[in-house]
């Protein structure tokens, strides 16, 4: 994934990235920490996706509502 601040991101790339972050949030919420950590350890994700997931999780985003 490209840097989110980059001007050459297309709308579809940004939307796909946002959806992937939301999906990770849902997995973390539904599976619990242990299963989520196991899943993450077996998967190869882009560092930007992991960073954005962590940032959203720390901000309290639990995918309970739709964002802006």
Buried (B, 14 or more C-beta within 10 A) or exposed (E): BBEEEEEEBEEEBBEEBBEBBBEBBEBBBEEEEEEBEEEBEEEEEEEBBBEBBEEBBEEEBEBEEEEE
